[in-house]
């Protein structure tokens, strides 16, 4: 009897058994478990990465690969890093924001260079800022306010290193402003400084990173349209910038150009900032929101503005926040995905264009793990692991 040699072959994410030439059947096996990328909402420039410019009101898988590690969206564009450390981008290429050396739009993911050491990436309007695994900081795209941090206001369509330091850890940005935390816990900001959103005590634009104070205990930062939120290692919450709609959470509508503590609690853990709304999860798993609420984006069942944190429901199993301009999504510890707020382009993923002022579950899946915290636009991106 002849011996048949069986080998596993991967093709477009589908595993199959391929026998000898005289094999009479091909057996197809389920897609192997791994991180899949999904998108939904507005898609005018191909920012959903689905190979077209069609809007979708329910999550659609981007390709068939199961190798996506993180995703972040910007102004009509998006970027994702694969588990192999490669960087991929798509959507609007205006001002070179995709880093591909041109200003072309792409509706499917395109690789940026050939490097395999990208760690994280964010968009700040027309600019992209990324950190590599070696701790170096890189930027490209529009630079009219110095948001690339390169000491000038020249735009670049390919990645440029910001300084020579290898100590960058986390980065956040929105609306031409950028903030980053180094491995020593110091906080640095640069770019447009309208309403003092750089936290430097003034309203001057800076084209190179400037340290915010002298403290070394900053843990995370998130940028809204014209304000910033940050958490320190002691669990305290701080904010600065435009306060006119209460997005700073300080109980007033005053703007501040230096960090101000939000209350006295030391239990703040996860941050998210939309256009003019703020969100945070505490260490006990409760979800809180404040600021602009015109479209019910605070998720508290009304359209009332609040200048101090308000709890969203009473659940204690919130885990991840993905904030957008006028809506928000969140993942619970059970892997379910929930969204609320403005839904004119289907960005809530609920299969319709109805806005909701309370969290609504997106489908029935319990495999969601990561969300884009873009703060801009009407598109959504998420990663799920099956």
KOLMIDO-372077 format. One record per residue: residue number from 1; residue in three letters; y, x, z of N, C-alpha, C in turn. Coordinates in pm, whole numbers. Atoms other than C-alpha are relative to their C-alpha. Layout:
residues N
R  resi  resn    n.yy    n.xx    n.zz   ca.yy   ca.xx   ca.zz    c.yy    c.xx    c.zz
R   NUM   ALA       Y       X       Z       Y       X       Z       Y       X       Z
...
END
This chain:
residues 386
R  resi  resn    n.yy    n.xx    n.zz   ca.yy   ca.xx   ca.zz    c.yy    c.xx    c.zz
R     1   UNK    -120      85       0       0       0       0     124      88       0
R     2   UNK    -123     -79       9     339     136     -97      86     -23     122
R     3   UNK     -89       9    -115     585     209     179     141     -34     -46
R     4   UNK    -136      42      33     923      32     161      98      61      99
R     5   UNK     -99     -62     -86    1218     225     299     120     -92      10
R     6   UNK    -110      91     -22    1484       1     452     118      76      59
R     7   UNK    -120     -65     -54    1840     117     514     111    -101      16
R     8   UNK    -113      89     -22    2148     -54     654     118      41     -87
R     9   UNK    -113     -26      88    2438     -84     411     115     -91      39
R    10   UNK    -116      82     -34    2787    -200     507      85     -20    -126
R    11   UNK     -85      31     115    2990    -377     239      97    -109      40
R    12   UNK    -105      97     -36    3323    -546     320     -29     -70     132
R    13   UNK      21      57    -132    3221    -600     679    -129     -80      12
R    14   UNK     124      75      -5    2886    -768     588    -117      98      -3
R    15   UNK     116     -88      -5    2561    -595     685    -115     -64     -74
R    16   UNK     115      53      74    2261    -634     455    -112     103      -2
R    17   UNK     115     -87      13    1914    -488     408     -29      22    -148
R    18   UNK      26     -30     141    1860    -312      76    -134      71     -11
R    19   UNK     132     -59      16    1497    -241     -17     -10      81    -127
R    20   UNK      21     -73     124    1345     -63    -311      40     -87    -119
R    21   UNK     -44      71     120    1425    -163    -670     -84    -125     -24
R    22   UNK      87     115      26    1128    -401    -674       3    -101     114
R    23   UNK     -11      97    -110    1238    -581    -357      35    -136     -58
R    24   UNK     -19     134      55    1233    -955    -416     108     -80      71
R    25   UNK    -100      79     -74    1494   -1062    -159     101      91      65
R    26   UNK    -107     -71     -70    1821    -955       0      35     -81     124
R    27   UNK     -25      72    -124    1863   -1050     364     138      35      52
R    28   UNK    -135     -22     -49    2222   -1092     487       6     -28     150
R    29   UNK     -10      11    -145    2300   -1038     855     143     -36      39
R    30   UNK    -136      37     -43    2598   -1162    1057      95     119       1
R    31   UNK    -102    -104     -10    2925    -968    1059     -13      68     135
R    32   UNK      16     -70    -128    2893    -698    1326     121     -24      90
R    33   UNK    -113      21     -91    3106    -739    1638     103     111     -13
R    34   UNK    -108     -97       9    3441    -567    1636     133     -71      -8
R    35   UNK    -133      61       1    3817    -625    1641      46     -43    -139
R    36   UNK     -46      58     125    3927    -857    1359     149     -31      11
R    37   UNK    -143      27       5    4289    -910    1252      25    -137     -62
R    38   UNK     -35     133      48    4435   -1260    1208     152     -14     -10
R    39   UNK    -143      26      12    4775   -1390    1096      22    -144     -42
R    40   UNK     -35     136      40    4954   -1720    1039     152     -17      10
R    41   UNK    -143      26      -3    5301   -1869     989      68      34    -131
R    42   UNK     -81     -30     118    5577   -1767     748     -57     120     -76
R    43   UNK      64    -104      80    5474   -1544     458      77      28    -129
R    44   UNK     -82     -13     120    5765   -1514     213     -15     135     -70
R    45   UNK       8    -136      56    5717   -1138     164    -141      58      12
R    46   UNK     136     -49     -18    5343   -1117     220     -24      58     137
R    47   UNK      10     -59    -134    5393   -1035     588    -126     -38      77
R    48   UNK     127      34     -65    5065   -1206     680    -113      91     -44
R    49   UNK     100     -96      44    4874    -941     485    -120     -61     -69
R    50   UNK     112      75      56    4657   -1200     310      -9       8    -152
R    51   UNK       4     -17     144    4729   -1092     -48      76    -105     -77
R    52   UNK     -79     103      66    4965   -1379    -119     129     -24      79
R    53   UNK    -123      35     -73    5294   -1538      -7      -6    -146      46
R    54   UNK      22     137     -46    5147   -1869     111      14      -9     151
R    55   UNK      -9      25    -143    5238   -2008     451    -131     -61      50
R    56   UNK     120      57     -60    4949   -2091     686      33     -44     143
R    57   UNK     -27      51    -134    4961   -2305    1000    -119      17      94
R    58   UNK     117     -32     -83    4621   -2188    1128     -36     146     -23
R    59   UNK      35    -142      15    4490   -1834    1187     -91      26    -119
R    60   UNK      80     -44     113    4353   -1660     878     -34     147      20
R    61   UNK      38    -139     -18    4154   -1337     890      55      86    -112
R    62   UNK     -54     -96      96    4316   -1039     719    -115      89     -46
R    63   UNK     114     -74      50    4040    -900     502    -126     -32      78
R    64   UNK     126      23     -70    3690    -865     642     -35     114      96
R    65   UNK      27    -115     -87    3717    -540     836       4     -39     148
R    66   UNK       4      24    -145    3641    -530    1208      35     129      73
R    67   UNK     -36    -133     -51    3824    -209    1289     145       8      46
R    68   UNK    -141      -2     -35    4174    -314    1398      19      20     150
R    69   UNK     -22     -36    -140    4305    -170    1725     121     -68      61
R    70   UNK    -121      65     -48    4660    -305    1762      81     -48    -119
R    71   UNK     -84      54     107    4915    -503    1563     138     -32      56
R    72   UNK    -135      39     -38    5290    -555    1575      76     -42    -123
R    73   UNK     -76      51     112    5520    -754    1353     148      23      17
R    74   UNK    -144     -17      -2    5882    -716    1262      68    -106     -82
R    75   UNK     -78      91      82    6138    -879    1037     -64      -7    -139
R    76   UNK      68      22     127    5917   -1005     750     -92     114     -39
R    77   UNK      96    -106      24    5672    -717     785     -89      16     122
R    78   UNK      91     -23    -113    5387    -600    1005     -70     134     -17
R    79   UNK      74    -125       2    5186    -292    1095    -116      -9      97
R    80   UNK     116      -2     -87    4847    -229    1246     -64     138      -2
R    81   UNK      72    -127     -10    4653      72    1365    -148     -31      14
R    82   UNK     145      20      -6    4279      91    1307     -61      86     111
R    83   UNK      69     -74    -105    4025     225    1552     -19     147     -37
R    84   UNK       9    -141      42    4012     546    1346     134      71       7
R    85   UNK    -131     -61     -16    4381     608    1419      87      -1    -123
R    86   UNK     -82      10     120    4507     533    1069     100    -115      15
R    87   UNK    -108      98      -8    4828     332    1022      11     -76    -131
R    88   UNK      -5      87     117    4856      35     785     118     -96      12
R    89   UNK    -121      83      -1    5162    -172     686      -3     -98    -117
R    90   UNK     -11      97     109    5251    -472     471     122     -89      23
R    91   UNK    -115      89      -8    5525    -727     397     120      57     -73
R    92   UNK    -123     -45      62    5887    -657     310      18     151      15
R    93   UNK     -23    -145      -4    5959    -295     216     147      36      -4
R    94   UNK    -144     -23       5    6338    -336     226      41     114      93
R    95   UNK     -54    -116     -72    6521     -21     343    -109     100      40
R    96   UNK     107     -97     -27    6190     167     347     -72     -24     130
R    97   UNK      56      27    -133    6070      -5     664    -152      12       9
R    98   UNK     145     -14      -5    5704      22     562     -45     146       6
R    99   UNK      35    -141     -11    5715     402     553     -84      53    -113
R   100   UNK      85     -37     112    5546     421     214      74      79    -107
R   101   UNK     -77     -79      95    5821     619      41      68     -81    -106
R   102   UNK     -65      87      97    5957     318    -144      57    -123      70
R   103   UNK     -53     123     -58    6118     -24     -93     -73    -120     -59
R   104   UNK      84     102      61    5836    -226    -247     -61     -92     105
R   105   UNK      71      94     -87    5690    -540     -89    -149       7     -29
R   106   UNK     145       2      16    5314    -552     -31     -56    -116      81
R   107   UNK      58     114     -70    5109    -858      60    -138      30      58
R   108   UNK     126     -45     -61    4801    -658     166      26     133      68
R   109   UNK     -21    -125     -73    4771    -367     410      -8     124     -89
R   110   UNK      -3    -128      70    4863     -24     272       7     112     103
R   111   UNK       3    -109     -97    4792     304     452     124      87     -11
R   112   UNK    -115     -92      -7    5085     521     563     -55     142      12
R   113   UNK      53    -136      -3    4986     875     472    -151       2      21
R   114   UNK     144     -13     -20    4641    1002     567     -36      40     142
R   115   UNK      24     -44    -137    4681    1088     935     -83    -100      79
R   116   UNK      89      83     -83    4439     959    1197      36      10     148
R   117   UNK     -39     -17    -141    4643    1008    1514     115     -90      41
R   118   UNK    -102      96     -41    4871     705    1534     -48     -77     122
R   119   UNK      35      65    -126    4880     538    1875      61    -138      14
R   120   UNK     -68     129     -12    5138     255    1869     118      -5     -96
R   121   UNK    -113      17      89    5413     111    1651      73    -130      32
R   122   UNK     -81     120     -14    5700    -138    1682     103      -3    -113
R   123   UNK    -110      14      95    5968    -273    1451     125     -43      74
R   124   UNK    -129      44     -52    6337    -307    1537      85     -37    -120
R   125   UNK     -63      48     122    6477    -521    1256     -53      79    -118
R   126   UNK      42     -71     121    6464    -292     950     -61     136      28
R   127   UNK      51    -132     -36    6336      13    1139    -138      -8      64
R   128   UNK     131     -12     -64    5988     121    1247       0     124      88
R   129   UNK       9    -111     -94    5923     343    1549    -145      10      44
R   130   UNK     141     -16     -33    5579     488    1621     -24     123      86
R   131   UNK      42    -111     -85    5407     715    1872    -138      46     -46
R   132   UNK     130     -55      34    5119     947    1787     -76      37     129
R   133   UNK      82     -34    -116    4833    1044    2018      40     133      62
R   134   UNK     -46    -129     -55    4993    1387    2061     133     -14      74
R   135   UNK    -123      24     -74    5298    1226    2224     127      18     -80
R   136   UNK    -120     -12      83    5534    1281    1931      48    -139     -42
R   137   UNK     -63     125      36    5776    1008    1823      49       7    -144
R   138   UNK     -33       2     142    5834     906    1460      72    -129     -36
R   139   UNK     -74     119      40    6066     662    1283      30       2    -149
R   140   UNK     -38      13     141    6162     532     939      57    -139     -23
R   141   UNK     -59     128      35    6344     247     765     151       2       8
R   142   UNK    -145      12      -9    6700     118     799      55      67     124
R   143   UNK     -53     -83    -109    6931     321    1020     150     -15      17
R   144   UNK    -145      17      -4    7279     172    1007      62      13     137
R   145   UNK     -51     -13    -137    7314     173    1387     -61     118      74
R   146   UNK      63    -116     -63    7124     496    1450    -131     -33      68
R   147   UNK     120      46     -69    6812     303    1551    -124      86     -25
R   148   UNK     112     -91      22    6584     572    1408      -2     115      99
R   149   UNK      -5    -104    -103    6698     812    1681       6     140     -54
R   150   UNK       3    -130      67    6741    1098    1433     134      73       1
R   151   UNK    -130     -67      -9    7102    1182    1514      90     -28    -116
R   152   UNK     -84      36     114    7239    1020    1198     -16    -149     -27
R   153   UNK      15     139      39    7268     684    1024     -56      -9    -141
R   154   UNK      66      -4     130    7066     777     716    -132     -74       7
R   155   UNK     127      72       6    6779     550     616    -106      88     -66
R   156   UNK     112     -78      54    6436     699     538    -116     -93     -29
R   157   UNK     113      84      37    6138     546     361    -135      63      32
R   158   UNK     121     -67     -46    5884     791     505      20      45     145
R   159   UNK     -13     -37    -141    5811     887     868      71     133      21
R   160   UNK     -71    -120     -40    6047    1140    1028     -18      17     152
R   161   UNK      19     -23    -143    5985    1303    1367     133      -4      74
R   162   UNK    -118       8     -85    6236    1224    1640      -6     115     100
R   163   UNK       3    -117     -86    6309    1559    1804    -133      73      -9
R   164   UNK     123     -79       1    6024    1792    1896     -86     -25     123
R   165   UNK      72      25    -124    5906    1648    2228    -137     -62     -24
R   166   UNK     135      56       6    5543    1556    2289     -29     -80     127
R   167   UNK      13      70    -128    5605    1340    2593      28    -148      -9
R   168   UNK     -27     142      16    5661     993    2447    -127     -81      26
R   169   UNK     116      79     -42    5435     721    2587       3    -142     -55
R   170   UNK     -11     139      41    5561     368    2511     133     -23     -70
R   171   UNK    -123      28      71    5821     220    2279      13    -150     -23
R   172   UNK     -30     142      26    5988    -120    2230     130      -8     -77
R   173   UNK    -123      13      75    6263    -251    2006      20    -139     -55
R   174   UNK     -35     127      61    6442    -546    1855     147       6     -40
R   175   UNK    -139      16      40    6761    -617    1661      80     130       5
R   176   UNK     -68    -129      18    6853    -252    1587      14      83     128
R   177   UNK      -1     -79    -123    6798    -128    1945    -143      41      33
R   178   UNK     132     -53     -33    6508      84    2072       0      55     141
R   179   UNK      18     -59    -132    6378     179    2415    -136      65       8
R   180   UNK     128     -70     -12    6104     424    2506     -15      61     138
R   181   UNK      32     -61    -129    5933     555    2818     -82     126     -26
R   182   UNK      73    -126      12    5813     913    2850    -111       6     104
R   183   UNK     112     -17     -92    5506    1036    3032      46      31     142
R   184   UNK     -52     -29    -134    5729    1141    3323      65    -122      64
R   185   UNK     -55     123     -55    5840     779    3375     148     -21     -23
R   186   UNK    -141      19      32    6194     825    3244      14     -99    -115
R   187   UNK     -29     102     101    6352     556    3024     113      47     -91
R   188   UNK     -96     -46     100    6542     632    2703      27    -112    -100
R   189   UNK     -37     102      97    6732     406    2462      93      57    -107
R   190   UNK     -91     -42     107    6923     435    2134      14    -114    -102
R   191   UNK     -26     100     104    7061     236    1839     120     -85      31
R   192   UNK    -112      92     -19    7291     -66    1843      11     -41     147
R   193   UNK     -23      21    -144    7449    -133    2182      88    -122      28
R   194   UNK     -73     123     -21    7602    -479    2146     -36     -60     136
R   195   UNK      21      60    -133    7645    -642    2490     -63      96     101
R   196   UNK      54     -98     -94    7530    -319    2655    -151       0       8
R   197   UNK     146      14      -7    7165    -375    2562     -77     133       7
R   198   UNK      66    -129     -19    7093      -2    2576      -7      39     148
R   199   UNK       7     -26    -144    7152      -8    2953      68     126      46
R   200   UNK     -65    -129     -28    7378     297    2946     138     -14      65
R   201   UNK    -128      21     -67    7680     139    3115     118     -12     -94
R   202   UNK    -107      14      98    7878     100    2793     -51     -83    -118
R   203   UNK      41      73     121    7866     -65    2450       8      90    -123
R   204   UNK      -4     -99     107    7860     252    2240    -136      13     -67
R   205   UNK     124     -25      72    7598     296    1968     -38     147      11
R   206   UNK      48    -138      -6    7383     609    1990    -110      19    -104
R   207   UNK      99     -28     103    7181     768    1712    -107      98      47
R   208   UNK     102     -85     -61    6977     989    1946     -37     -60     136
R   209   UNK      42      54    -129    6777     897    2258      89      45     115
R   210   UNK     -79     -26    -119    6984     871    2578     -74     -53     121
R   211   UNK      73      43    -119    6834     854    2926      76    -108      76
R   212   UNK     -57     109     -81    6894     535    3126     -14      39     146
R   213   UNK       4     -44    -139    6988     659    3472     -82     126      16
R   214   UNK      76    -121     -26    6778     928    3637    -137     -29      61
R   215   UNK     126      38     -63    6479     733    3769    -121      39     -84
R   216   UNK     124     -42      66    6123     835    3688    -115     -97      30
R   217   UNK     105      98     -36    5938     515    3774      -1    -123     -90
R   218   UNK       7     111      94    5971     299    3465    -141     -11     -56
R   219   UNK     138      23      42    5644     141    3356     -11     -67    -136
R   220   UNK       6      69     128    5711     -96    3063     137     -55     -35
R   221   UNK    -127      52      48    5997    -228    2850     -26     -94    -117
R   222   UNK       8      93     110    6047    -519    2611     142     -38     -41
R   223   UNK    -133      33      50    6346    -600    2389       5    -139     -62
R   224   UNK     -31     125      65    6485    -942    2300     107      24    -105
R   225   UNK    -101     -15     103    6760   -1010    2050     114      91      39
R   226   UNK    -112     -82     -47    7045    -860    2253     -13      33     148
R   227   UNK      22     -33    -141    6887    -781    2589    -133      73      14
R   228   UNK     124     -72     -28    6610    -580    2749     -55     -40     136
R   229   UNK      70      20    -126    6353    -635    3022     -84     124      28
R   230   UNK      82    -115     -34    6171    -360    3209     -63     -19     138
R   231   UNK      69       2    -129    5922    -324    3493     -18     144      47
R   232   UNK      22    -133     -59    5902     -28    3729    -141       7      58
R   233   UNK     134     -20     -55    5586     118    3877     -19     -69     134
R   234   UNK      10      72    -127    5668     -60    4204     -10    -151     -19
R   235   UNK      15     142      28    5635    -398    4030     128     -79      -2
R   236   UNK    -127      71       7    6004    -482    4031      39     -22    -146
R   237   UNK     -43      38     134    6164    -649    3728     150      22     -16
R   238   UNK    -139     -35      25    6494    -536    3573      41     -50    -138
R   239   UNK     -50      47     128    6713    -663    3290     143      44     -23
R   240   UNK    -138     -36      36    7036    -584    3104      29     -46    -142
R   241   UNK     -42      45     133    7235    -679    2795      64    -136       5
R   242   UNK     -65     131      11    7348   -1023    2683     -64    -102      94
R   243   UNK      51      97     -96    7317   -1286    2954      50    -140     -24
R   244   UNK     -71     127      21    7497   -1580    2793     -90    -123       4
R   245   UNK      88     117      -9    7190   -1807    2781    -100      14     115
R   246   UNK      85     -16    -118    7032   -1684    3104    -124      83     -22
R   247   UNK     121     -76      33    6778   -1455    2934     -26     118      94
R   248   UNK      18    -113     -92    6836   -1183    3197     -70     -43     129
R   249   UNK      70      48    -118    6692   -1406    3471      71      25     131
R   250   UNK     -77     -38    -118    6971   -1317    3713      73    -117      65
R   251   UNK     -63     117     -60    7079   -1673    3791     140     -27     -49
R   252   UNK    -133      20      56    7393   -1650    3581      -4      19    -151
R   253   UNK      -8     -22     145    7513   -1613    3221      90     120     -30
R   254   UNK     -81    -121      12    7685   -1278    3271     -77     108     -74
R   255   UNK      61    -114      67    7615    -978    3049      20     125      83
R   256   UNK      -5    -124     -76    7542    -639    3205     -42     116     -89
R   257   UNK      31    -117      82    7538    -294    3046     -82     104      75
R   258   UNK      88     -86     -79    7327    -137    3322    -110     -87      61
R   259   UNK     112      79     -54    6988    -246    3464      35     -69     132
R   260   UNK     -16      79    -120    6999    -521    3727    -136     -56      41
R   261   UNK     129      49     -45    6703    -623    3942      -4    -153      -1
R   262   UNK      21     144       3    6567    -974    3889     -73     -40     127
R   263   UNK      60      37    -127    6508   -1110    4238     -46     120      79
R   264   UNK      47    -110     -87    6322    -903    4496    -151      18      -5
R   265   UNK     146      -7       6    5957    -953    4399     -50     133     -55
R   266   UNK      63    -124      46    5725    -658    4340    -136     -30     -63
R   267   UNK     128      44      56    5451    -847    4158       6     -27    -149
R   268   UNK     -10      19     145    5570    -842    3796     -91     100     -70
R   269   UNK     106     -83      58    5308    -706    3559       9      14    -152
R   270   UNK      -3       0     147    5330    -805    3186     132     -59     -48
R   271   UNK    -128      45      52    5649    -851    2980      -9     -52    -142
R   272   UNK     -17      45     137    5750   -1038    2667     141     -51     -18
R   273   UNK    -136      46      26    6095   -1098    2516      10     -54    -141
R   274   UNK     -23      58     132    6178   -1334    2231     143      22     -41
R   275   UNK    -138     -16      44    6511   -1382    2058      98      -8     115
R   276   UNK     -88      19    -115    6691   -1519    2364     -75     -58     119
R   277   UNK      85      52    -108    6402   -1608    2594     -85     113      57
R   278   UNK      74    -106     -70    6205   -1403    2847    -127     -57      63
R   279   UNK     128      40     -55    5848   -1414    2972     -60     116      81
R   280   UNK      69    -104     -76    5647   -1230    3233    -120     -60      73
R   281   UNK     118      38     -76    5305   -1249    3394      -3      83     127
R   282   UNK       8     -71    -127    5269   -1160    3760    -143      50      23
R   283   UNK     131     -55     -32    4980    -973    3917    -100    -107      42
R   284   UNK      90     109     -38    4839   -1307    4036     -41     -86    -120
R   285   UNK      37      71     121    4802   -1424    3674      86    -119     -34
R   286   UNK     -90     110      33    5085   -1677    3681      98      43    -109
R   287   UNK     -90     -25     112    5317   -1706    3380     137     -60      30
R   288   UNK    -137      42     -30    5697   -1730    3413      88      19    -123
R   289   UNK     -90     -10     115    5977   -1787    3161     141     -41      40
R   290   UNK    -140      34     -25    6357   -1819    3145      84      32    -123
R   291   UNK     -90     -24     112    6652   -1819    2904      14    -120     -91
R   292   UNK     -20     104     100    6711   -2016    2586    -126     -85     -14
R   293   UNK     114      91       4    6492   -2324    2548      23    -114    -100
R   294   UNK     -37     104      96    6626   -2518    2247    -120     -65     -67
R   295   UNK     118      50      68    6281   -2557    2095    -121     -11      92
R   296   UNK     109       6     -95    6077   -2575    2413     -74     131      14
R   297   UNK      66    -130       2    6001   -2203    2384     -33      55     138
R   298   UNK      35     -46    -136    5987   -2162    2763    -133     -58      46
R   299   UNK     132      54     -31    5674   -2377    2772      -9     -82     127
R   300   UNK       0      72    -127    5780   -2580    3075      22    -150     -18
R   301   UNK       0     143      22    5778   -2924    2913     134     -63     -27
R   302   UNK    -132      54      30    6148   -2961    2834      77      96     -90
R   303   UNK     -84     -88      80    6436   -2808    2639     124      43      80
R   304   UNK    -107     -42     -90    6651   -2713    2939       5     151      12
R   305   UNK     -15    -144     -20    6791   -2361    2967     -15      32     149
R   306   UNK      12     -45    -139    6709   -2166    3284      44     146       8
R   307   UNK     -48    -136     -17    6881   -1851    3410     -77      77     108
R   308   UNK      89     -65     -97    6611   -1773    3668    -144     -31     -40
R   309   UNK     139      23      40    6233   -1742    3623     -55    -133      51
R   310   UNK      67     125     -32    6040   -2070    3615    -147      12     -37
R   311   UNK     143     -12      27    5662   -2096    3638     -44     -97    -109
R   312   UNK      57      82     106    5478   -2227    3332    -132     -58      53
R   313   UNK     119      62     -58    5229   -2474    3480     -37      63     132
R   314   UNK      45     -54    -129    5020   -2367    3777    -121      91     -13
R   315   UNK     120     -82      21    4738   -2166    3620      22     146      39
R   316   UNK      -7    -141     -44    4659   -1813    3735     -90      89     -86
R   317   UNK      88     -78      87    4467   -1682    3435      66      43    -130
R   318   UNK     -69     -50     118    4735   -1569    3192     -12     152      -6
R   319   UNK      29    -143      13    4680   -1219    3052      92      76     -96
R   320   UNK     -74     -69     106    4876   -1133    2732     113     -90     -49
R   321   UNK    -114      74      53    5217   -1238    2595      34      50    -140
R   322   UNK     -50     -33     132    5330   -1248    2232     121     -86     -30
R   323   UNK    -123      79      14    5693   -1360    2209      60      16    -138
R   324   UNK     -69       0     128    5882   -1454    1893     141     -56      19
R   325   UNK    -140      42      -8    6236   -1569    1812      18    -128      80
R   326   UNK     -15     128     -69    6196   -1930    1930    -134     -61      40
R   327   UNK     132      48     -40    5830   -1955    2026     -74     111      72
R   328   UNK      77    -100     -74    5564   -1780    2229    -148     -34      -7
R   329   UNK     145      17     -11    5188   -1731    2240     -49      83     118
R   330   UNK      55     -74    -112    4971   -1613    2525    -152     -14       1
R   331   UNK     145      -1     -13    4608   -1523    2584     -35      -9     148
R   332   UNK      49      11    -137    4424   -1624    2899    -115      97      22
R   333   UNK     107     -93     -33    4164   -1416    3079    -135     -47     -54
R   334   UNK     125      50      58    3894   -1642    2929      -5      20    -151
R   335   UNK      -2     -30     143    3994   -1524    2578      53    -111     -87
R   336   UNK     -59     107      80    4156   -1850    2470     145      33     -34
R   337   UNK    -136     -25      49    4483   -1848    2275      82    -128       8
R   338   UNK     -89     114     -20    4777   -2078    2354     137      31     -59
R   339   UNK    -134     -22      56    5118   -2127    2190      88    -121      20
R   340   UNK     -97     108     -21    5435   -2333    2219     136      43     -56
R   341   UNK    -134     -27      50    5796   -2361    2100      18     -47    -144
R   342   UNK     -31      38     138    5937   -2382    1748    -118      25     -92
R   343   UNK     119      -9      85    5682   -2441    1475      31     -39    -144
R   344   UNK     -42      43     134    5875   -2493    1151     -81      62    -112
R   345   UNK      78     -67     103    5657   -2246     957    -148       9      36
R   346   UNK     140      -5     -43    5328   -2308    1137     -31     120      85
R   347   UNK      19    -124     -76    5380   -2000    1355     -76     -19     132
R   348   UNK      78      23    -123    5207   -2167    1652    -150       2     -27
R   349   UNK     142      -7      34    4876   -2167    1463     -79    -124      31
R   350   UNK      64     124     -44    4800   -2528    1554     -38     -93    -116
R   351   UNK      37      80     114    4741   -2655    1201     104    -102     -42
R   352   UNK    -108      91      35    5074   -2835    1179     133      72      11
R   353   UNK    -134     -58     -15    5450   -2778    1189      78     -74     108
R   354   UNK     -61      70    -113    5519   -2974    1507      34      98     111
R   355   UNK     -39     -85    -112    5710   -2802    1787     -51     -61     131
R   356   UNK      53      45    -129    5575   -2822    2142      72      73     113
R   357   UNK     -69     -62    -114    5744   -2758    2477     -96      36     113
R   358   UNK     103     -40     -97    5416   -2700    2665    -111      72     -76
R   359   UNK     106     -75      67    5126   -2463    2586    -108     -90     -59
R   360   UNK     106      70      70    4873   -2591    2333    -104     103     -45
R   361   UNK     104     -97      38    4537   -2424    2266     -15       9    -151
R   362   UNK      19     -27     142    4491   -2265    1925    -150       7     -27
R   363   UNK     143       4      26    4144   -2366    1811     -81       1     127
R   364   UNK      91       2    -116    3846   -2325    2042     -60     137      29
R   365   UNK      57    -133     -19    3771   -1953    2016      35      59     136
R   366   UNK     -21     -66    -129    3738   -1745    2332     -13     151     -17
R   367   UNK      19    -142      33    3754   -1402    2167     132      72     -26
R   368   UNK    -129     -62      26    4129   -1333    2146      29     108     103
R   369   UNK     -25    -112     -92    4237    -999    2296     142      54      -4
R   370   UNK    -132     -61      12    4575    -884    2161      91     -85     -88
R   371   UNK    -101      72      78    4898   -1035    2025     111      94     -42
R   372   UNK    -122     -71      35    5197    -903    1839     114     -52      85
R   373   UNK    -119      40     -75    5511    -905    2052     121      36     -84
R   374   UNK    -100     -39     100    5749    -905    1758     142     -34      40
R   375   UNK    -134      41     -36    6045   -1100    1893      86     -41    -118
R   376   UNK     -77      31     121    6156   -1161    1532     -85     -87     -91
R   377   UNK      65      71     108    6072   -1414    1265     -89    -115      42
R   378   UNK      84     117     -18    5831   -1703    1223    -144      25     -42
R   379   UNK     138     -37      34    5502   -1520    1170     -71      49     126
R   380   UNK      81     -40    -116    5219   -1442    1411    -117      85     -42
R   381   UNK     114     -88      25    4950   -1176    1429     -78      15     131
R   382   UNK      84     -14    -119    4658   -1137    1668    -129      70     -35
R   383   UNK     129     -64      16    4335    -948    1719    -102     -72      87
R   384   UNK     109      66     -71    4007   -1108    1820    -126      86     -14
R   385   UNK     124     -79       0    3678    -939    1910    -117     -93      21
R   386   UNK     118      86     -11    3347   -1114    1848    -124      86      16
END
